[in-house]
Amino acid sequence: MRILRGVLVTLLALSVTTGLAVAVGYAGVSYRAEAEHRAAASPTPAATPAPTSPAPSDAIPASEPEPEPAPEPELLPGPALLAAGDSGDEVRDLQARLVQIDWLPSVTGEYDAATVAAVEGFQAKRGFPVTGEVDERTRDRVHEMTGPPSYEEMHDIAPEPGALDARCRTGRVLCVDKATRTLRWVVDGQVLQTFDVRFGREGMETREGAFQVERKSRDHVSSIYDTSMPFAMFFSGGQAVHYSPDFAANGYNGASHGCVNVRDRAGIAALFDQVRVGDAVIVYWS
């Protein structure tokens, strides 16, 4: 019995220092490991800090200046196709086209000082290098704005108006001849004024026939196309005789929406004051 008590004392001492649980019975002694006790006694590992996301590599500091745009390349003139001193049909073609868009008054066939000045003005207005010589860029732009000139235009021959329609020979008439692209103001058979005109494009042709001036509008603006139509004299619905800034600028390289376009502003302004509502309008082919 003394031996058993000694063993118990020893075991109790061990349980205090090692954390072992001791069960003692008269049949013997059993040991059980205290996992929870050992876990509590073990040190807890430190928590690993969460990784932080790196700053985006393409971020631009607020203080970094914006890059300056690259300068536009300088526009340089091309090789001269026509220049001062040249002559011939190519010069006549150029001059006739410049007459169409009111940069020259007449055709001479000689690339003279007036032609140089006209080409310089044309180039300056479009931001081209101003040389007074015709390079490919200048030639192409002139051709875009004009139509092929006739023999009469190239030789400065005024076109003969076609015969007056019989309906134009009496009374007060705006006589519009599609064949010669002219408008003549005729009073009692006498032609008082003649104008260059252009007509409607394909699908929007200017109507032909006998009409009369239905109404007049000095500073008209189209409600359909939002375009200026000064000195408008309406003769068939929305079709009218009127001044056209586009015709004045671009000549026959263009068309109307059905109206009779006039490019002589001063002339049409004077005609507007003479024409009365009710005057006849005849549109025909001579």
C-alpha positions in Angstrom: 0.0 0.0 0.0 2.8 2.4 0.7 4.3 1.6 -2.7 1.0 2.5 -4.4 0.8 5.7 -2.6 4.3 6.6 -3.7 3.4 5.9 -7.3 0.4 8.1 -7.0 2.4 10.9 -5.6 4.9 10.6 -8.4 2.2 10.5 -11.0 0.5 13.5 -9.6 3.7 15.4 -9.7 4.2 14.5 -13.3 0.7 15.6 -14.2 1.4 19.0 -12.9 4.6 19.5 -14.9 3.6 17.6 -18.1 -0.1 18.1 -18.4 -0.9 14.4 -18.3 -4.3 13.4 -16.9 -4.1 10.4 -14.5 -6.8 7.9 -13.8 -6.0 5.6 -10.8 -7.9 2.5 -9.9 -7.2 -0.5 -7.8 -6.9 -2.5 -11.0 -4.0 -0.3 -12.3 -3.1 3.1 -13.6 -4.0 4.6 -17.2 -2.7 7.7 -18.9 -4.6 10.0 -21.4 -2.8 12.7 -23.4 -4.4 16.1 -23.1 -4.4 17.4 -26.7 -6.3 20.5 -25.7 -4.0 21.3 -22.9 -0.9 20.9 -25.2 -2.6 23.1 -27.8 -3.4 25.7 -25.3 0.2 25.6 -24.1 1.6 25.9 -27.6 2.3 29.5 -28.8 -0.2 30.9 -31.5 1.6 31.8 -34.7 1.4 35.5 -35.7 -1.2 36.4 -38.4 0.2 37.0 -41.9 -0.7 40.4 -43.2 -2.8 40.5 -46.3 -0.8 41.4 -49.4 -1.5 44.9 -50.8 -2.2 45.4 -54.5 0.7 47.2 -56.3 -0.1 50.5 -58.0 -1.0 50.2 -61.7 2.1 50.4 -63.8 0.4 52.7 -66.3 -0.8 55.3 -63.8 0.2 58.8 -64.7 1.1 61.2 -61.9 -1.3 64.1 -61.7 1.6 66.5 -62.0 2.8 65.0 -65.3 2.1 67.4 -68.2 -0.1 66.4 -71.2 2.0 65.5 -74.3 1.8 68.3 -76.9 0.3 67.3 -80.3 2.6 66.9 -83.1 2.7 69.9 -85.5 0.9 69.5 -88.8 3.3 68.9 -91.7 3.9 72.0 -93.9 2.0 72.0 -97.2 4.4 72.2 -100.0 3.7 73.0 -103.7 4.0 70.3 -106.3 5.8 70.6 -109.7 4.3 73.3 -111.9 2.0 72.0 -114.7 1.3 75.5 -116.0 3.1 78.7 -115.2 3.7 82.3 -116.4 4.7 82.4 -120.1 2.8 79.3 -121.1 0.1 79.4 -123.8 -2.2 77.1 -125.8 -5.4 75.1 -125.2 -4.4 74.0 -121.7 -4.1 77.6 -120.7 -7.4 78.4 -122.4 -9.1 75.5 -120.5 -7.7 76.8 -117.2 -8.7 80.4 -117.9 -12.2 79.4 -119.1 -12.7 77.5 -115.8 -11.4 80.4 -113.8 -14.0 82.6 -115.7 -16.7 80.1 -114.6 -16.0 80.8 -111.0 -15.3 84.5 -111.4 -11.6 84.6 -110.9 -10.9 85.9 -114.4 -12.9 88.2 -116.6 -11.9 86.7 -120.0 -9.8 84.1 -121.8 -6.7 85.1 -123.7 -4.8 81.8 -124.2 -1.7 83.4 -122.6 -0.6 82.7 -119.0 -0.3 86.4 -118.3 -0.1 88.5 -115.1 -3.9 88.5 -114.7 -3.8 84.6 -114.8 -1.0 84.5 -112.2 -3.0 86.9 -109.9 -6.2 84.8 -110.4 -4.3 81.5 -109.5 -2.7 83.2 -106.5 -6.1 84.3 -105.2 -7.6 80.9 -105.8 -4.7 79.2 -103.9 -4.8 81.6 -101.0 -8.5 81.2 -100.4 -8.1 77.4 -100.1 -4.9 77.4 -97.9 -2.7 76.1 -100.7 0.9 77.3 -101.2 0.6 80.6 -103.1 2.8 80.3 -106.1 0.7 81.6 -109.0 1.6 78.3 -110.8 -0.8 75.5 -111.4 0.3 72.2 -109.7 -1.7 69.0 -109.5 -3.4 70.0 -106.3 -4.5 73.4 -107.7 -5.6 71.9 -111.1 -7.7 69.2 -109.4 -9.5 71.7 -107.2 -10.3 74.0 -110.1 -11.7 71.0 -112.0 -13.8 69.9 -109.0 -15.4 73.3 -109.0 -16.1 73.7 -112.7 -17.4 71.9 -115.8 -15.6 71.2 -119.1 -15.6 74.5 -121.0 -17.2 74.7 -124.4 -15.3 75.9 -127.5 -17.0 79.3 -127.2 -15.9 79.6 -123.5 -12.3 78.6 -124.4 -12.2 81.3 -127.1 -14.1 84.0 -125.2 -17.0 83.9 -127.6 -20.3 85.0 -126.0 -22.9 82.3 -126.6 -25.8 83.3 -128.8 -29.1 82.9 -126.9 -31.5 80.6 -128.6 -34.6 81.8 -130.3 -37.2 83.2 -128.0 -40.1 80.9 -127.3 -43.3 82.3 -128.9 -44.8 82.6 -125.4 -42.0 85.0 -124.4 -42.8 87.5 -127.1 -45.7 89.3 -125.4 -46.1 90.8 -122.0 -43.7 90.7 -119.1 -41.9 87.3 -119.1 -39.0 85.6 -117.3 -37.9 83.5 -120.3 -35.8 80.5 -119.1 -34.0 78.6 -121.9 -32.5 75.3 -120.7 -30.6 74.8 -124.0 -28.5 77.9 -123.5 -28.7 78.0 -119.7 -29.9 81.5 -119.8 -32.7 83.6 -118.2 -33.9 86.6 -120.2 -36.1 89.3 -118.8 -38.4 90.2 -121.8 -40.9 93.0 -121.9 -43.2 93.2 -125.0 -40.7 91.1 -127.0 -37.6 93.2 -126.0 -34.8 91.5 -124.1 -33.8 93.8 -121.3 -31.5 91.6 -119.2 -29.8 88.2 -119.7 -28.4 86.0 -116.9 -26.4 82.7 -116.7 -28.5 80.1 -114.8 -28.3 76.5 -113.7 -31.1 74.0 -113.0 -32.1 71.1 -110.8 -30.1 67.9 -110.5 -31.1 64.5 -111.7 -34.3 63.4 -110.0 -35.1 67.0 -109.0 -35.3 68.6 -112.4 -36.6 72.1 -113.0 -40.1 71.9 -114.3 -40.8 73.0 -117.9 -43.9 74.8 -119.1 -45.8 78.1 -118.7 -46.1 79.5 -115.2 -46.4 82.8 -113.4 -44.7 84.5 -110.4 -46.8 83.3 -107.5 -45.0 85.1 -104.7 -41.7 86.9 -103.9 -39.4 86.7 -100.9 -36.3 89.0 -100.8 -34.4 87.2 -97.9 -35.9 83.8 -98.3 -34.3 80.7 -96.5 -35.4 77.2 -97.5 -37.4 75.5 -94.7 -36.6 72.1 -96.3 -32.8 72.5 -97.0 -32.0 75.3 -94.6 -30.2 77.2 -97.4 -30.3 80.9 -98.4 -32.4 81.8 -101.4 -32.1 85.6 -101.7 -34.4 87.4 -104.2 -36.7 84.4 -104.6 -39.5 84.6 -107.2 -41.6 81.4 -106.8 -43.3 80.1 -110.0 -44.1 76.4 -109.3 -44.6 75.3 -105.7 -41.2 75.4 -104.1 -39.3 76.1 -107.3 -38.1 79.7 -107.8 -35.8 81.9 -109.6 -33.2 83.2 -107.1 -29.6 84.1 -106.4 -27.4 81.2 -105.4 -24.1 81.7 -103.5 -23.1 78.2 -104.4 -23.6 78.8 -108.1 -21.5 82.0 -107.7 -18.7 80.1 -105.9 -18.7 76.8 -107.8 -20.2 77.5 -111.2 -21.8 74.5 -113.0 -20.0 72.0 -110.8 -23.2 71.6 -108.9 -27.0 71.9 -109.3 -30.1 73.1 -107.5 -33.0 71.2 -105.9 -35.2 72.3 -108.8 -34.9 76.1 -108.7 -33.4 78.3 -111.4 -30.1 79.5 -109.9 -28.7 82.9 -110.8 -25.1 83.8 -109.9 -25.2 87.6 -110.6 -26.3 89.0 -107.2 -26.5 92.7 -108.3 -28.3 91.8 -111.4 -30.9 89.5 -109.8 -31.4 92.1 -107.0 -32.3 94.7 -109.7 -34.6 92.2 -111.5 -36.4 91.3 -108.3 -37.5 95.0 -107.9 -38.9 95.0 -111.5 -40.7 91.7 -111.6 -44.3 91.7 -110.3 -46.4 88.9 -108.9 -48.4 87.5 -111.9 -45.6 88.1 -114.5 -45.2 85.1 -116.8 -42.4 82.5 -116.4 -41.6 80.3 -119.4 -39.2 77.3 -119.0 -38.3 75.6 -122.2 -35.7 74.1 -124.6 -34.8 76.3 -127.6 
